[in-house]
Amino acid sequence: MRKNVFVIALVVILAGFAIYQNAQRQNKATLMPTEQAPKVNFLAPSFTLKGLDGKDYTIGGPREKPLFVNFWASWCGPCEEEAPDLVNVYNKYQGQFDLYAVNVTPGDKMENITKFVETYKYPFPVLLDKQGTNADAYRVVAIPTSFLIDKNGVIREVVHVLSPKDLDKKIASLIKE
């Protein structure tokens, strides 16, 4: 009899512990992060840059639409490979998310940047990180590197070159959140 009581008590304690752990996980998932860092589930580090169009663009904080931030350079082969896919996905989901192409300008030339943008017919803003400080803040070590940021300003994923199909899936998922 004592053995049965002990087993039942142990089962109740373990079940309670499992329920508690699950509740803790759900609370963590629903809490908004408060710290900025260039990592998944952290707030995107804030900055404002001037675009090729002369306008100022801000990254960081809540916004009306999710944001795809792409760090690139005109001399980068993988950036050329990815450029048509970025244009296609932007046009497909136009108005449902923002895409900012942040040129890591210190290692690039303005004439090459504008030629690249014209060649690939970028319909989205191209921002100029003239000192490279924002690429450094986002710990960009290889380009292209992109950050998928939700409406709350939280980084949901860090990606490098993706196939057109995978890029489409990532953007569709970001829009749904």
C-alpha positions as CSV (number, residue, x, y, z in Angstrom):
1,M,0.0,0.0,0.0
2,R,2.8,2.4,0.9
3,K,4.5,1.6,-2.4
4,N,1.4,2.6,-4.3
5,V,1.0,5.9,-2.4
6,F,4.7,6.7,-3.1
7,V,4.3,5.9,-6.8
8,I,1.2,8.0,-7.1
9,A,2.8,10.9,-5.2
10,L,5.9,10.7,-7.5
11,V,3.7,10.7,-10.6
12,V,1.7,13.8,-9.4
13,I,5.0,15.6,-8.6
14,L,6.5,14.8,-12.0
15,A,3.3,15.8,-13.8
16,G,3.2,19.1,-11.9
17,F,6.8,19.8,-12.7
18,A,6.2,19.1,-16.4
19,I,3.2,21.4,-16.5
20,Y,5.2,24.1,-14.7
21,Q,8.1,23.8,-17.2
22,N,5.7,24.0,-20.2
23,A,4.1,27.1,-18.8
24,Q,7.5,28.7,-18.3
25,R,8.5,28.0,-21.9
26,Q,5.2,29.5,-23.2
27,N,5.8,32.6,-21.0
28,K,9.3,33.1,-22.4
29,A,8.0,32.7,-26.0
30,T,5.4,35.4,-25.6
31,L,7.5,37.9,-23.7
32,M,9.0,40.7,-25.8
33,P,12.8,40.9,-25.7
34,T,14.2,44.1,-24.2
35,E,17.9,43.7,-25.3
36,Q,19.2,44.7,-28.8
37,A,21.6,42.2,-30.4
38,P,22.1,41.0,-34.0
39,K,20.8,37.6,-33.0
40,V,17.6,35.6,-33.3
41,N,14.9,36.5,-30.7
42,F,16.6,39.8,-29.8
43,L,15.5,43.3,-30.8
44,A,17.2,44.4,-34.0
45,P,19.9,47.0,-33.3
46,S,18.6,50.5,-34.3
47,F,20.2,52.7,-36.9
48,T,19.2,55.3,-39.5
49,L,21.0,55.5,-42.9
50,K,20.5,57.6,-46.0
51,G,19.4,55.8,-49.1
52,L,20.4,56.3,-52.7
53,D,17.2,58.2,-53.1
54,G,18.3,60.8,-50.4
55,K,15.7,59.7,-47.9
56,D,16.5,58.5,-44.3
57,Y,15.5,54.9,-43.4
58,T,15.4,53.6,-39.9
59,I,15.9,50.0,-38.8
60,G,14.9,49.0,-35.3
61,G,11.8,49.2,-33.2
62,P,8.1,48.4,-34.0
63,R,6.9,49.0,-37.5
64,E,3.8,48.4,-39.6
65,K,5.3,45.6,-41.7
66,P,8.0,43.0,-41.2
67,L,11.4,43.9,-42.6
68,F,14.1,42.1,-44.6
69,V,17.5,43.7,-44.2
70,N,20.1,42.6,-46.7
71,F,23.8,43.6,-46.3
72,W,25.6,43.4,-49.7
73,A,28.3,44.8,-51.9
74,S,28.5,45.3,-55.7
75,W,31.7,43.2,-56.0
76,C,30.2,40.2,-54.2
77,G,29.4,37.2,-56.5
78,P,26.8,35.7,-54.2
79,C,25.1,39.1,-54.0
80,E,24.8,39.1,-57.8
81,E,23.4,35.6,-57.6
82,E,20.8,36.6,-55.0
83,A,19.8,40.0,-56.6
84,P,17.2,38.7,-59.0
85,D,15.6,36.6,-56.3
86,L,15.3,39.6,-54.0
87,V,13.6,41.6,-56.7
88,N,11.2,38.7,-57.5
89,V,10.2,38.1,-53.9
90,Y,9.9,41.8,-53.2
91,N,7.6,42.2,-56.2
92,K,5.6,39.1,-55.3
93,Y,4.8,40.3,-51.8
94,Q,5.0,44.0,-52.5
95,G,3.3,46.1,-49.8
96,Q,3.3,43.2,-47.3
97,F,6.9,43.6,-46.1
98,D,9.8,46.1,-46.5
99,L,13.2,45.2,-47.9
100,Y,16.2,47.4,-47.3
101,A,19.4,46.6,-49.2
102,V,22.2,47.9,-47.1
103,N,25.4,48.4,-49.1
104,V,28.6,47.9,-47.1
105,T,30.0,51.0,-48.7
106,P,33.6,51.3,-47.3
107,G,34.8,48.4,-49.6
108,D,32.7,49.6,-52.6
109,K,32.6,52.4,-55.1
110,M,29.6,54.6,-55.7
111,E,29.6,54.1,-59.5
112,N,29.6,50.3,-59.0
113,I,26.8,50.5,-56.5
114,T,24.5,52.5,-58.8
115,K,25.4,50.3,-61.7
116,F,24.5,47.2,-59.7
117,V,21.2,48.7,-58.6
118,E,20.4,49.7,-62.2
119,T,21.4,46.4,-63.6
120,Y,19.2,44.4,-61.2
121,K,16.5,47.1,-61.2
122,Y,16.2,47.2,-57.4
123,P,12.6,48.5,-56.6
124,F,13.4,48.8,-52.9
125,P,15.5,51.3,-50.9
126,V,19.3,50.9,-51.1
127,L,20.9,52.3,-47.9
128,L,24.6,53.3,-47.7
129,D,26.6,52.2,-44.7
130,K,29.4,54.5,-45.6
131,Q,31.6,53.7,-42.6
132,G,30.6,50.1,-42.2
133,T,29.6,50.7,-38.6
134,N,26.1,49.2,-39.0
135,A,27.5,46.1,-40.7
136,D,29.9,45.8,-37.7
137,A,27.0,46.3,-35.3
138,Y,25.2,43.5,-36.9
139,R,28.4,41.4,-36.9
140,V,28.3,40.8,-40.6
141,V,31.4,38.8,-41.5
142,A,30.3,37.5,-44.8
143,I,28.1,39.1,-47.4
144,P,25.4,38.8,-48.3
145,T,23.9,38.4,-44.8
146,S,20.2,39.1,-44.3
147,F,18.1,39.6,-41.2
148,L,14.3,38.8,-41.1
149,I,12.8,41.2,-38.6
150,D,9.1,41.0,-37.5
151,K,6.7,43.9,-36.9
152,N,7.8,44.2,-33.3
153,G,11.4,44.8,-34.3
154,V,12.6,41.3,-33.3
155,I,15.1,39.4,-35.4
156,R,13.4,36.1,-36.4
157,E,16.2,34.7,-38.6
158,V,19.6,35.4,-40.0
159,V,20.1,34.0,-43.5
160,H,22.7,33.9,-46.3
161,V,22.0,33.2,-49.9
162,L,18.9,31.0,-50.3
163,S,17.3,29.3,-53.2
164,P,14.4,31.2,-54.7
165,K,12.0,28.6,-53.2
166,D,13.5,28.9,-49.7
167,L,13.6,32.7,-49.8
168,D,9.9,32.7,-50.8
169,K,9.1,30.4,-47.8
170,K,11.0,32.6,-45.4
171,I,9.3,35.8,-46.5
172,A,5.9,34.2,-46.5
173,S,6.5,32.9,-43.0
174,L,7.7,36.3,-41.8
175,I,4.6,38.0,-43.3
176,K,2.3,35.5,-41.5
177,E,3.7,36.2,-38.0
